[in-house]
Amino acid sequence: MSEVSGYQRFFAELKRRKVFRVAAVYGALAFVVLQVADILVPALHLPESLTTGIALLSILGFPIAVGLAWAFDSTPSGIQRTDAAKTGELEAIIAQPPASRWPSGLLALVGITALVVGGWLALSSRSEPSTAEATGTGTTSIAPAAPPSIAVLPFDNMSRDPETLPFTDGLHDDLLTQLSKIGSLKVISRTSVQEYRDTQKSIPEIGDELDVGYVLEGGVQRAGDQFRLNVQLIDAESEGHLWAEQYTGDLTVAGIFAVQTEIATQIAEALQTQLTANQRQNLARVPTQDLEAYEAYRRGMDYVRESYTETNFRTADRFADQALARDSLLAEAWALKSVAASSLYWFFFDRSDSLTEASLEHARRALALAPDLPHGHWALGAWHYRVELDYEAALEEIDLALEGMPGEVELLTLAGSVLRRNGDMEEAIRRFEQAHELDPRQALASYSAGETLSLLRRYEEAEPWFRLAIQIRPDFAFPYSFLAANRIRAAGDTAGARQLLEELRELGIYEEGIENAGFVDLYRVERRPEAMRRELEGTGLYRGSQFVFEPSPFVSGWAWRIAGDGERARAAFDSARVIIEEHLADAPDDARYHSALGIALAGLGRDDEAIESARRGLALMPPAKEAWRGSYRLRDLAIVYAMTGRTDEAIDLVERLLSIPADFDIWDLRLDPYWDDLRGDPRFEALMAD
């Protein structure tokens, strides 16, 4: 018999000592154990470290099992040390045909492969966002994504009683509010999740559309003086149910908040989010013991969040009064009254001193009742912003509010608005983008981002934001108007602007007296005076926003001026002067009136008075005080300088306007009749050619 090689003798020895058999059996059993552990550990809410431990023990145990198989053998007499091979025993094994030798080796290889694959799967799954160490509350923890993100879908009204639906929606809103207090969570806001009520979309589809890792869904049942809330937390990618719980509470504010606080805490723990002491305190706070007072307050907040209309603000104030009539110590309701009042003032629905004084008093009352109340700081910040134009003080208060409610979209949007008025456009855009990320189906944040980019003359970047706002809310008129203005400022595209404005009008959301400003501006730059006058028929004040005040005769004055009819232009400007002076008598510090009066006086040839009035408007509202409105006062003074023959002063201001954020660009100079008196001047022509 020919001599056999060393490796053949070694493999024959492994087979003789049954090492191959042990390796195959060990690997197969370990693979099965690891797969069972990977399924049962999260299902039984056991620590994820248990699966990791099993995987490590399985891998470390393999060389021990192989070593024991080499050294010992199982015999009828028990476990004994394996004897050395007898003479010719190994040669007999080597001489066997391959069909007899190979199966044992191949099975051992399969076993080893199963062990390696099973161990790798178990250990690698622990390093990804999945189940983690239990928190001791019966909730499976999930290793956080970056950042952990969750959408709370509208709760199902399990009672099927229509009268229970407001209560069900209220529970949903309150839970979103509670979760917004946890800064390390990304919580999709109410507007964006509402469209998924009764949806047929799958959880992965919803997760993908809202860009979240987890979805919470639940149902509410109300019976007698108690309610029951069933919730389940679901992995948005795998649809795996991470935990499910049923909560029962008393139908009181304390009972409702106790359940919601417990749910919010469990979600935070499940997503491995650390709660600070202040966050735990905010979550545990019960605003009132009066359920009807709290529900009235909550309805008022819905109106503040819904739209920037006078009706909404006044309705919110009425609900706040209803809440306070039942519980005068409800601090949130005082804050709501303050926000409603400062909003009425800011949007020029009511400019009375009594209103601003009441707004400040209500905010202070809220903070006196609850010094750390985020809503109180929100209200005071809004007052500093909207009434005092004190942006540093406003941001300080808003930041305090955001510490308590870091996920509150309205606060992020308000912060962006304050930053924009303060001239910090880039940071404002960042805040609007944050708000959009938390509420991707809310139109205001995307519209505000588009506005701010337009002020920076980044029109191509602004357009998708306006388009998104229109897609979210097709009945939202302002994005159409801004897009039309951008068409002109970016490329002098009056045809494109007209198409957008006509689309707005065809949709039936065109508001006479406000949005028709877009058509008037378009007709002015197209030099169509008859169309300008026709647009004004029966509208009274054509435009009276926070930026400008232009009564109908004011616009008519420009229309006649464009037509070359000086006499009729002067008559119209004189009628405008009378209207503006009446408003100035009631509000002598309103910068808009001084600027408008300056232009009207310039149209009458009263140059010195015109310049004095326009300068007064700029002094009251310079860009340093308020970046956006201040740019309009700068523009109006430049127009007055141009109309009164002060060409160099006018061009100086135009150059300044082009260097700061403003609703103003080169195409305004090229097309707008406002600047006709400057045409032919070399400096002005050079600007237009830039």
VOGU-3710 file (C-alpha; in Angstrom, 3 decimals, decimal comma):
1> msevsgyqrf> 0,000/0,000/0,000  1,416/3,370/-0,933  2,234/5,849/1,753  -0,546/8,323/2,615  -0,038/12,067/3,072  -0,196/13,888/6,394  -3,375/15,828/5,673  -5,168/12,603/4,678  -4,257/11,036/8,006  -5,441/14,224/9,802
11> faelkrrkvf> -8,870/14,240/8,119  -9,164/10,477/8,707  -8,461/11,134/12,386  -11,193/13,835/12,487  -13,675/11,345/11,046  -12,589/8,556/13,409  -13,030/10,824/16,426  -16,489/11,944/15,139  -15,374/15,619/15,011  -17,145/16,141/11,668
21> rvaavygala> -20,399/14,775/13,113  -20,209/17,027/16,183  -19,431/20,111/14,041  -22,405/19,456/11,749  -24,858/18,836/14,576  -23,564/21,757/16,672  -23,757/24,237/13,788  -27,276/23,195/12,779  -28,603/23,336/16,349  -26,934/26,698/17,022
31> fvvlqvadil> -28,452/28,189/13,850  -31,945/27,064/14,896  -31,493/28,395/18,448  -30,280/31,775/17,181  -33,212/32,183/14,785  -35,728/31,262/17,480  -34,091/33,730/19,896  -34,157/36,494/17,296  -37,930/36,044/16,977  -38,921/35,411/20,607
41> vpalhlpesl> -36,731/37,945/22,397  -38,505/41,065/21,023  -41,896/39,362/21,072  -41,539/38,553/24,790  -40,085/42,033/25,564  -36,788/40,460/26,692  -33,497/42,388/26,635  -31,785/42,412/23,256  -28,570/41,528/25,078  -30,009/38,032/25,539
51> ttgiallsil> -29,833/37,383/21,771  -26,337/38,835/21,646  -25,272/36,587/24,530  -26,704/33,489/22,866  -24,858/34,320/19,633  -21,546/34,852/21,408  -21,912/31,682/23,490  -22,760/29,693/20,362  -19,665/30,930/18,551  -17,342/30,549/21,554
61> gfpiavglaw> -18,770/27,123/22,332  -17,937/25,716/18,914  -14,156/25,234/19,414  -14,876/23,810/22,871  -17,316/21,257/21,407  -14,843/20,314/18,665  -12,037/20,015/21,195  -14,123/17,761/23,421  -15,100/15,625/20,416  -11,400/15,187/19,588
71> afdstpsgiq> -10,400/14,260/23,101  -13,344/12,180/24,283  -15,723/9,574/22,938  -19,141/8,333/24,026  -19,044/4,545/24,669  -21,441/2,050/26,269  -19,278/2,443/29,366  -19,683/6,244/29,388  -17,519/9,173/28,325  -13,936/8,076/27,897
81> rtdaaktgel> -10,773/9,579/26,506  -10,376/8,603/22,858  -7,655/6,005/22,343  -4,973/6,299/19,707  -5,794/4,791/16,339  -5,044/1,111/15,959  -2,657/-0,124/13,321  -4,238/0,159/9,898  -7,388/1,933/11,192  -6,642/5,283/9,562
91> eaiiaqppas> -5,491/3,601/6,368  -8,837/1,784/6,188  -10,724/5,054/6,449  -8,532/6,655/3,791  -9,069/3,678/1,520  -12,844/4,071/1,594  -14,424/5,311/-1,651  -15,148/9,077/-1,853  -18,918/8,486/-1,525  -18,242/7,141/1,973
101> rwpsgllalv> -15,606/9,698/3,023  -17,014/13,032/1,769  -20,525/13,254/3,302  -19,287/13,668/6,854  -16,889/16,443/5,844  -19,498/18,225/3,775  -22,022/18,080/6,636  -19,422/19,553/8,961  -18,812/22,376/6,477  -22,580/23,064/6,272
111> gitalvvggw> -22,787/23,116/10,071  -19,925/25,561/10,385  -21,479/27,776/7,687  -24,850/27,711/9,483  -23,174/28,738/12,725  -21,290/31,621/11,108  -24,356/32,891/9,213  -26,647/32,586/12,230  -24,188/34,375/14,477  -23,600/37,144/11,954
121> lalssrseps> -27,333/37,729/11,456  -27,974/37,865/15,179  -25,109/40,225/15,969  -25,552/42,522/12,948  -29,282/42,936/13,608  -28,420/44,210/17,082  -26,311/47,015/15,646  -29,138/48,395/13,463  -32,252/50,307/14,597  -34,201/47,434/16,072
131> taeatgtgtt> -35,033/46,085/19,481  -32,856/47,166/22,370  -32,714/46,755/26,121  -36,094/46,704/27,845  -36,966/49,757/29,847  -38,837/48,011/32,619  -42,193/49,452/31,569  -43,292/46,548/29,436  -42,142/48,417/26,321  -39,561/47,158/23,864
141> siapaappsi> -36,875/49,775/23,247  -35,732/50,546/19,737  -32,265/51,735/18,905  -32,860/55,244/17,609  -32,538/56,346/14,037  -31,019/59,749/13,459  -33,232/61,326/14,659  -36,022/59,011/15,853  -39,118/59,964/13,899  -42,758/59,096/14,417
151> avlpfdnmsr> -46,148/59,842/12,894  -49,224/59,517/15,091  -52,133/58,686/12,811  -55,620/60,032/13,610  -57,264/57,793/16,175  -60,201/55,617/15,217  -63,492/56,484/16,908  -64,319/52,969/18,107  -67,581/54,105/19,698  -68,943/54,976/16,212
161> dpetlpftdg> -70,826/57,796/17,904  -70,401/61,079/15,970  -70,548/63,002/19,249  -67,424/61,141/20,402  -65,377/62,207/17,362  -64,328/65,630/18,777  -63,140/63,893/21,938  -61,217/61,338/19,859  -59,592/64,079/17,778  -58,812/66,007/20,941
171> lhddlltqls> -56,950/63,041/22,416  -54,959/62,776/19,206  -54,081/66,490/19,232  -53,106/66,374/22,896  -50,793/63,424/22,355  -49,096/65,278/19,497  -48,688/68,278/21,817  -47,189/66,063/24,510  -44,768/64,463/22,068  -43,756/67,885/20,709
181> kigslkvisr> -42,317/68,591/24,157  -39,637/65,926/23,608  -36,833/67,639/21,734  -34,986/64,524/20,578  -38,026/63,161/18,738  -39,114/64,150/15,255  -42,906/64,179/15,522  -44,964/64,838/12,391  -47,538/67,515/13,144  -51,312/67,380/12,981
191> tsvqeyrdtq> -51,857/68,895/9,538  -49,717/66,291/7,828  -51,183/63,217/9,526  -54,839/64,247/9,145  -54,971/63,149/5,509  -54,342/59,572/6,635  -57,642/59,319/8,480  -59,392/56,175/7,191  -56,551/55,703/4,706  -56,088/52,488/2,760
201> ksipeigdel> -52,356/53,101/2,427  -49,964/50,657/4,035  -47,748/51,576/6,962  -44,595/51,451/4,763  -46,258/53,826/2,275  -47,155/56,261/5,051  -43,681/56,020/6,546  -42,096/56,722/3,179  -44,384/59,681/2,412  -43,820/61,301/5,815
211> dvgyvleggv> -40,171/60,202/6,082  -40,587/58,545/9,488  -39,263/55,347/10,994  -42,241/54,587/13,203  -46,002/54,957/13,129  -48,389/55,001/16,074  -52,009/54,107/15,461  -54,861/53,630/17,882  -58,524/53,740/18,670  -60,621/55,480/21,315
221> qragdqfrln> -63,735/54,238/23,051  -65,709/56,434/25,413  -68,173/54,902/27,869  -69,760/56,686/30,800  -67,168/58,498/32,856  -64,218/56,566/31,436  -62,393/56,174/28,148  -60,216/53,450/26,675  -57,311/54,059/24,304  -55,666/51,217/22,384
231> vqlidaeseg> -52,358/52,068/20,722  -49,639/50,189/18,905  -46,200/51,297/17,785  -45,207/49,954/14,389  -41,916/49,856/12,523  -42,707/51,761/9,334  -40,363/49,712/7,177  -41,059/46,149/8,321  -44,584/46,699/9,714  -43,422/44,843/12,798
241> hlwaeqytgd> -45,471/45,636/15,911  -42,988/46,840/18,486  -45,499/47,095/21,285  -49,204/47,415/21,848  -50,986/48,624/24,944  -54,466/49,372/26,206  -54,992/52,331/28,524  -58,057/53,145/30,583  -58,584/56,539/32,189  -61,150/58,659/33,942
251> ltvagifavq> -62,979/61,171/31,787  -61,266/64,097/33,484  -58,432/66,350/32,406  -56,171/64,668/34,956  -57,161/61,218/33,672  -56,623/62,205/30,049  -53,210/63,751/30,717  -52,117/60,810/32,857  -52,729/58,413/29,963  -51,118/60,674/27,381
261> teiatqiaea> -48,095/61,302/29,582  -47,637/57,556/30,027  -47,885/56,953/26,275  -45,460/59,788/25,452  -43,001/58,498/28,050  -43,205/54,939/26,728  -42,656/56,123/23,167  -39,609/58,117/24,261  -38,211/55,117/26,096  -38,971/52,796/23,187
271> lqtqltanqr> -37,010/55,077/20,874  -34,219/55,342/23,459  -34,808/59,068/23,881  -33,598/60,547/27,135  -36,133/62,779/28,885  -34,786/65,718/30,866  -36,223/66,670/34,227  -37,921/69,713/32,650  -39,450/67,567/29,917  -40,845/65,141/32,470
281> qnlarvptqd> -42,257/68,083/34,409  -43,868/69,537/31,267  -45,350/66,171/30,353  -46,838/65,734/33,806  -48,414/69,192/33,993  -52,223/69,211/34,152  -53,463/72,655/32,979  -56,917/72,529/34,593  -59,358/70,210/36,321  -62,277/71,498/34,243
291> leayeayrrg> -62,750/69,352/31,134  -65,095/71,825/29,414  -62,665/74,682/30,013  -59,841/72,659/28,527  -61,883/71,627/25,482  -62,839/75,275/24,846  -59,174/76,280/25,018  -58,205/73,472/22,677  -60,795/74,552/20,095  -59,481/78,110/20,287
301> mdyvresyte> -55,947/76,899/19,547  -57,265/75,100/16,463  -58,488/78,438/15,086  -55,149/80,169/15,736  -53,298/77,402/13,909  -55,723/77,117/10,998  -55,434/80,436/9,172  -54,353/84,077/9,451  -57,810/85,609/9,132  -59,577/88,095/11,361
311> tnfrtadrfa> -62,462/85,659/11,867  -60,123/82,955/13,103  -58,367/85,229/15,586  -61,606/86,597/16,996  -63,114/83,110/17,242  -60,014/81,907/19,091  -60,417/84,795/21,514  -64,056/83,848/22,164  -63,134/80,263/22,948  -60,412/81,499/25,302
321> dqalardsll> -63,039/83,599/27,087  -65,276/80,539/27,400  -62,425/78,584/28,936  -61,554/81,353/31,381  -65,186/81,748/32,403  -64,989/78,203/33,753  -61,411/78,349/35,061  -59,802/81,767/35,393  -56,495/80,099/36,356  -56,075/78,305/33,037
331> aeawalksva> -52,759/79,868/32,006  -52,861/78,450/28,482  -56,125/80,293/27,802  -54,594/83,620/28,871  -51,691/82,930/26,503  -54,171/82,170/23,728  -55,943/85,505/24,260  -52,596/87,282/24,052  -51,607/85,568/20,784  -55,014/86,285/19,232
341> asslywfffd> -54,762/89,974/20,186  -51,206/90,483/18,913  -52,175/88,710/15,671  -55,136/91,042/15,150  -52,746/93,968/15,591  -49,986/92,566/13,369  -52,247/91,848/10,423  -53,827/95,316/10,648  -57,280/94,078/11,647  -57,215/96,190/14,814
351> rsdslteasl> -54,469/98,735/15,545  -55,852/100,080/18,813  -53,617/100,742/21,814  -56,098/98,982/24,066  -55,596/95,775/22,102  -51,810/95,821/22,401  -52,015/96,613/26,110  -54,411/93,715/26,606  -52,100/91,372/24,661  -49,178/92,177/26,959
361> eharralala> -51,332/91,899/30,076  -52,661/88,481/29,030  -49,151/87,146/28,315  -47,897/88,337/31,703  -50,942/86,808/33,402  -50,186/83,447/31,790  -46,573/83,518/32,987  -47,602/84,680/36,470  -49,814/81,604/36,744  -47,192/79,254/35,258
371> pdlphghwal> -43,704/80,822/35,002  -42,264/77,978/32,909  -45,272/77,641/30,612  -44,059/77,450/26,983  -47,340/78,973/25,778  -46,751/82,000/28,011  -43,308/82,605/26,509  -44,814/82,028/23,069  -47,393/84,756/23,737  -44,843/87,214/25,131
381> gawhyrveld> -42,485/86,549/22,230  -45,308/87,172/19,757  -46,103/90,457/21,522  -42,467/91,641/21,343  -42,391/90,713/17,663  -45,746/91,995/16,469  -46,224/95,041/18,638  -42,821/96,311/19,744  -40,768/95,026/16,773  -38,203/94,026/19,386
391> yeaaleeidl> -36,805/90,996/17,623  -34,069/90,134/20,109  -36,569/90,054/22,976  -39,006/88,092/20,805  -36,405/85,471/19,917  -35,373/85,140/23,545  -38,959/84,339/24,563  -39,565/82,062/21,577  -36,395/80,106/22,369  -37,667/79,642/25,938
401> alegmpgeve> -40,939/78,364/24,517  -39,086/76,008/22,173  -37,189/74,557/25,117  -40,528/73,364/26,441  -42,076/72,483/23,057  -39,192/71,922/20,619  -41,417/70,152/18,119  -44,112/72,852/17,903  -44,341/73,797/14,219  -46,093/77,129/14,871
411> lltlagsvlr> -43,217/78,188/17,128  -40,604/77,247/14,533  -42,515/79,184/11,881  -42,835/82,169/14,208  -39,096/82,038/14,931  -38,401/82,020/11,183  -40,664/85,029/10,688  -38,926/86,981/13,450  -35,492/86,149/12,071  -36,581/87,270/8,613
421> rngdmeeair> -37,793/90,632/9,872  -34,532/90,973/11,764  -32,606/90,473/8,526  -31,233/86,993/9,256  -32,632/85,410/6,127  -30,515/82,254/6,050  -31,412/81,280/9,603  -35,049/82,100/8,851  -34,989/79,685/5,906  -33,493/77,000/8,151
431> rfeqaheldp> -36,332/77,404/10,663  -38,964/77,233/7,931  -37,321/74,086/6,578  -37,399/72,575/10,082  -41,093/73,378/10,349  -41,727/71,834/6,941  -39,869/68,673/7,944  -42,147/68,279/10,966  -45,293/69,178/9,057  -44,746/68,408/5,358
441> rqalasysag> -48,453/68,842/4,558  -48,671/72,335/6,055  -48,560/75,064/3,413  -47,435/78,017/5,507  -43,884/76,845/6,214  -43,162/76,037/2,560  -44,740/79,313/1,433  -42,659/81,237/3,993  -39,472/79,547/2,777  -40,362/80,601/-0,768
451> etlsllrrye> -41,044/84,181/0,341  -37,669/84,423/2,060  -35,746/82,976/-0,867  -37,510/85,497/-3,114  -36,350/88,357/-0,898  -32,814/87,061/-1,507  -33,572/86,996/-5,268  -33,053/83,212/-5,383  -36,090/82,748/-7,571  -35,296/79,293/-8,928
461> eaepwfrlai> -34,948/77,959/-5,381  -38,120/79,739/-4,289  -40,388/78,345/-7,010  -40,502/74,704/-5,770  -41,522/75,921/-2,321  -44,387/77,973/-3,755  -45,413/75,049/-5,950  -45,405/72,788/-2,921  -47,586/75,230/-0,977  -50,070/75,275/-3,877
471> qirpdfafpy> -50,015/71,479/-4,097  -50,771/71,206/-0,382  -53,436/73,916/-0,394  -54,758/74,697/-3,870  -57,035/77,351/-2,316  -54,067/79,299/-0,906  -53,941/82,454/-3,031  -50,683/84,072/-1,937  -48,248/81,545/-3,508  -49,813/82,232/-6,914
481> sflaanrira> -49,321/85,986/-6,464  -45,723/85,562/-5,348  -44,942/83,247/-8,244  -46,389/85,822/-10,647  -44,245/88,582/-9,142  -41,180/86,338/-9,343  -41,806/85,689/-13,028  -41,447/89,411/-13,634  -38,520/90,035/-11,288  -36,503/87,056/-12,473
491> agdtagarql> -36,862/87,518/-16,237  -39,449/90,160/-17,068  -41,895/87,363/-17,944  -45,190/89,251/-17,899  -46,942/86,543/-19,950  -46,028/83,916/-17,358  -47,189/86,186/-14,559  -50,516/86,769/-16,286  -51,053/83,033/-16,735  -50,578/82,418/-12,999
501> leelrelgiy> -52,902/85,242/-11,996  -55,578/84,074/-14,415  -55,256/80,568/-13,012  -55,783/82,022/-9,553  -58,901/83,849/-10,675  -60,303/80,806/-12,509  -59,962/78,714/-9,350  -62,370/81,034/-7,597  -59,988/81,901/-4,778  -59,201/85,377/-6,033
511> eegienagfv> -60,058/87,973/-3,362  -61,070/91,349/-4,700  -59,356/94,175/-2,873  -56,311/92,078/-1,944  -55,068/89,645/-4,576  -56,117/91,909/-7,426  -52,989/93,824/-6,482  -51,197/91,244/-8,621  -53,174/92,226/-11,705  -52,780/95,943/-11,006
521> dlyrverrpe> -49,015/95,542/-10,673  -48,928/93,471/-13,853  -50,914/96,020/-15,842  -48,718/98,801/-14,524  -45,470/97,213/-15,754  -47,243/96,333/-19,035  -48,274/100,002/-19,237  -51,969/99,264/-19,652  -53,606/102,138/-17,761  -57,146/101,305/-18,860
531> amrrelegtg> -56,775/97,751/-17,510  -55,459/99,179/-14,238  -58,522/101,377/-13,818  -60,863/98,591/-14,857  -59,347/96,329/-12,193  -60,171/98,930/-9,563  -63,856/99,295/-10,358  -65,935/98,786/-7,235  -63,023/97,639/-5,064  -62,517/100,708/-2,858
541> lyrgsqfvfe> -59,125/100,112/-1,260  -57,171/98,059/-3,708  -54,324/97,265/-1,382  -53,866/97,914/2,308  -51,380/95,375/3,657  -48,644/95,688/6,260  -46,280/96,803/3,481  -48,202/99,449/1,547  -51,308/101,595/1,682  -52,618/102,436/-1,764
551> pspfvsgwaw> -56,248/103,597/-2,013  -58,026/103,339/-5,314  -57,385/107,008/-6,330  -53,675/106,446/-5,668  -53,596/103,708/-8,312  -55,731/105,807/-10,647  -53,178/108,597/-10,340  -50,496/106,267/-11,671  -52,793/104,991/-14,410  -53,456/108,541/-15,690
561> riagdgerar> -49,764/109,395/-15,317  -48,833/106,396/-17,517  -51,482/107,491/-20,040  -49,892/110,950/-20,163  -52,954/112,768/-18,769  -51,334/115,027/-16,171  -54,508/116,844/-15,173  -56,444/113,694/-14,350  -53,391/112,228/-12,617  -53,173/115,257/-10,306
571> aafdsarvii> -56,892/115,066/-9,531  -56,583/111,390/-8,614  -53,482/111,965/-6,472  -55,286/114,764/-4,660  -58,200/112,435/-3,856  -55,667/109,894/-2,595  -54,017/112,592/-0,453  -57,317/113,312/1,320  -57,864/109,628/2,145  -54,300/109,125/3,347
581> eehladapdd> -54,338/112,233/5,548  -57,538/110,984/7,203  -55,789/107,746/8,098  -52,695/109,618/9,291  -54,818/111,626/11,700  -55,831/108,376/13,399  -52,380/106,735/13,221  -49,669/109,401/12,956  -46,854/106,874/13,463  -47,871/104,500/10,692
591> aryhsalgia> -44,945/104,581/8,274  -47,049/103,305/5,347  -49,254/106,398/5,412  -46,301/108,799/5,391  -44,714/106,997/2,422  -47,979/106,888/0,459  -48,642/110,542/1,216  -45,163/111,410/-0,054  -45,859/109,793/-3,414  -49,295/111,446/-3,686
601> laglgrddea> -47,789/114,865/-2,894  -45,042/114,286/-5,468  -47,772/113,582/-8,003  -49,240/116,991/-7,121  -45,903/118,749/-7,616  -45,542/119,573/-3,898  -41,951/118,387/-3,902  -40,634/119,560/-0,526  -43,663/118,237/1,355  -43,445/114,967/-0,581
611> iesarrglal> -39,799/114,418/0,339  -40,409/115,328/3,969  -43,294/112,868/4,250  -41,442/110,010/2,521  -38,384/110,599/4,690  -40,645/110,459/7,733  -41,960/107,087/6,567  -38,422/105,732/6,241  -37,412/107,140/9,609  -40,326/105,362/11,256
621> mppakeawrg> -39,562/102,052/9,557  -35,969/101,783/8,273  -34,595/98,404/7,106  -32,417/98,311/10,215  -35,587/98,245/12,308  -37,548/95,851/10,106  -35,815/94,332/7,098  -38,839/93,534/4,969  -41,197/96,469/5,541  -38,216/98,794/5,793
631> syrlrdlaiv> -37,240/97,964/2,215  -40,636/99,226/1,038  -40,119/102,539/2,824  -36,717/102,822/1,151  -38,294/102,094/-2,231  -41,041/104,701/-1,717  -38,524/107,411/-0,857  -36,561/106,499/-4,000  -39,777/106,866/-6,037  -40,405/110,286/-4,503
641> yamtgrtdea> -36,842/111,370/-5,257  -37,296/110,221/-8,872  -40,653/112,031/-9,234  -39,217/115,269/-7,804  -36,119/115,330/-10,021  -33,582/114,275/-7,373  -32,024/111,739/-9,680  -28,745/111,078/-7,850  -30,485/110,597/-4,503  -32,992/108,255/-6,147
651> idlverllsi> -30,282/106,131/-7,788  -28,312/106,006/-4,528  -31,341/104,450/-2,846  -31,980/102,107/-5,773  -28,408/100,820/-5,502  -28,942/100,290/-1,795  -32,208/98,468/-2,448  -30,465/96,098/-4,827  -27,884/95,265/-2,158  -30,341/94,191/0,559
661> padfdiwdlr> -33,156/91,600/0,726  -36,211/93,131/-0,921  -39,136/92,529/-3,254  -37,161/94,438/-5,884  -34,831/93,598/-8,759  -33,358/94,868/-12,017  -36,486/94,011/-13,999  -38,475/96,396/-11,787  -36,203/99,153/-13,030  -36,531/98,051/-16,648
671> ldpywddlrg> -40,335/97,761/-16,731  -41,983/99,763/-13,963  -43,204/103,306/-14,738  -42,238/104,236/-11,181  -38,732/104,810/-12,540  -39,519/106,582/-15,822  -38,113/109,874/-14,543  -34,677/108,235/-14,186  -34,465/106,840/-17,706  -31,645/108,289/-19,771
681> dprfealmad> -29,390/108,864/-16,768  -26,076/107,025/-17,349  -25,964/105,580/-13,824  -29,514/104,304/-14,108  -28,940/102,853/-17,573  -25,845/101,075/-16,262  -27,899/99,538/-13,459  -30,498/98,245/-15,913  -27,798/96,776/-18,128  -26,249/94,865/-15,218
//
